[in-house]
Amino acid sequence: MTNPEVGTPITMIDYGASNIRSAQKAFEAVGAKITVTSDPEIVHQAIKLVLPGVGAFGAGMEALRERGLDTAVSEASARGVPLLGICLGMQFLFEASDEMGDHLGLALIPGLVTKFDLADQGLKVPHMGWNQVEYEADHPLLTKVPSGSHTYFVHSYYCAPSRPEHIIARTTYGQAFASIVGRDKVFGIQFHPEKSQRRGLQLIQNFLHMT
């Protein structure tokens, strides 16, 4: 799978609270040339963007706004720059989240982020560990990754897209939720590809090869 000669240039956004290093290593393992930045001017020059994230939605969006990265990402997306959000980075793509209050997101994909309510099913939150990803449709992001593959999740909130055509794959944890989404050249994956072994690395490589 590793193809270091590809050297695909990727701009990875660092807003000060994301799991940059592990995500960076995973992309480099499949041949990406990574620039990690918190500078909106560098984001404006990007060929492809990756927005990884962990933590709370509100604090993360505030950090993006303080650095001017929210506007830079939105403008890059409007120009057609491919963008991949990972974990909390996927949630940032949506219009709003109700995590510890009401917070506005980037609004690149219509829909909301809300908390699992699974107490009546005896399931713990956060949803943590390996779970299956079932595909809604064929998509280049899924090349060589069979439907039903197991990937690694850690999250208490899930994305609820307003339009079903933006759901690429679903996962079930007490309820079905969107685990991979896409609109035009904006994509999000809720699980951690860098922790999902060869399936996760294949998804990363697929994003590198997309135009």
N, C-alpha and C positions, 0 to 999 in steps of 0.2 A: 504493500500500500504506500509506503514512503516513497516520495518522488522529489528529492531535494533539488533537482535541477530545474523544477518548474519556477521557483522563485516568485510566486504570485505576490504582488505588493498588497498588503493589507494594512489599513490604518485602524488601530485598536484604541478605543476611547477610554481614557482613565479619568474618571470624575472624582477619584480620591477614596472610593469606598467599594471597589469591585475586586473580584478575584482575578486580577490581571495576570499574574505570573503563571498560574496553572493553565489558563486559557492560552496565553502566549506560547507556552511550551507545546501544547497540543497542536496548534496551528503550524508551528515551526517543524513539528515532527512529520507533517505531510507536505512540506515544501513551501510554506508561505514565508515571505519576507515581511517581518512585522515592524511597523512603526507605532510605538505606544505614545499617545499624546493627550494632553489636556488643553491644547492650543486650538481654538476654533479656526484659525487661519490654516492650520495643517489639515483639519477636517475638511475645509473648503476645497483643498487640493486632492482629496482622496479619490482613488479609483474604486476601492471597495472598503466598506466600513463594518466593523464588528463592535457591538456594544454589550460587553459582559456585565453582570451585576449580581451582587448579593446584598442582603440587608433589607431595610424598610423602604417602601415606595416613596413616601413623602420626603424623607431625608435625601434619598438618591436624586429625585427630581430637583430638589432645592440646590443640591451640589451641581447638577448640570446647568441650571439657570445661572447660578453665581458665576460660572465660568463662561457663559455665553454658548455652551455646547448644545443646548436645546435648539436654539435657532440655527446653528451650524449644521446639525444633523438633519433638521427639517428641510433646510435649503438644499443640502446635498441630495436628500431623497427626492425632492421636487425636480432635480436635474437628472434623475434616473440612476444615481449611484446605488449599486446593490448594498443592502444593509441587512445584517444579521444580528438580532438581539438574542441574548442567551440568559435564561433563568429570569432574574429581575429585569434584565435588559429587554426581554420579550415583553414583560408587563409594561415597561415604559412606553412601548409602541402604541398602547391603547389610550382611549380618551381620558379615563379617570380610574382611580382606585379608592375604595373605602377603608383602606388599611389605616387604623388609628386616626380616623377623620376622613375628610373628603379632599382628594388631591388630584390635580389635573396632570395628565400625561402628555405625550408628544402628539397624540391624535393622528397617527399615521395609519392606524387600522381602527375602524369603528367598533366600539364595544367597551366593556367595563372589566375591572379586576375586582374580585370579591373573595371573601374567605370561605373555605370549606366549612360546612355545618353538618358534621357526621356523628355527633354525639349519640343520636338515637340508633346508630348502626354499630356502636362500639368500636369505631375506628379512631385511631390517634391522629391528631394534627400537631405538627406538620406531617404531610405525606412524605415519607423518607424511605429510600431504598430502591430496589429494582422493580420495574413494572413494564408492561408491554405497551408498545406504540402500534395502534391499528390504523391503517391508512384509509382515508376517505376517497382519495383519487391518486392517479399516477402523477408524479411530479419529479423534475430533474434533481431536486434536493434529496430524493429518496433512492437514487440509483444505487444498486448493489446492496441495499439495506432491506431485507425482507420485512413485509408487514408482520407484526407480532414480535418483532425484536425487542429485547429487554434493554432498557436504558436506566440511568440513575437519576432519581428525583430527590430534591429537598425543597419543599415549599408548603406554605400554609394558605396561600391565596392562588386563585386560578383565573385564567382569562376566559371571558365569555364574549366572543365576537358577535356583533349584531347581525352579520350576514354569513350564512352557512358556507358560501363559496370561498370564504377566507380561511376555512378550516382544512388543513392538509391532513392532519392526523389527530386521533383522539386516544386518550388513555382513560381507564376506569379505575377509580378509587372511591368506592361508595357511590359514585356517580360518574358519568362520562364527562370529560372536560377536554378542551382543545390543548393538545401538547405540542403541535407544530402548526403554525399559521403562516399565511402569505398573502400579500396584496401587491400586485405588480412586482417590483423588485425589493420589497420590504418583507423580511422573513423573521420569524421568531420561533425558538425552541425552548420549551419550559424546563427540560431536563439538562443535566450537565454533560455535554459531549466529551469533555476532557476527562470525565470519570466513567464514561460508558464504554471503555475499551475499544475494540476494533469497529463496532457499529458507530460509536460516536466519532471516531477518527474518519470513518468513511463519509459521514454526513458533512464533516468539516471539509474534506477533500472535494465533495460534490459542490459545496458553495464556492470553493476556489475556482472550479472549472466553469461555473455558470457565467453567462454574459448578460 
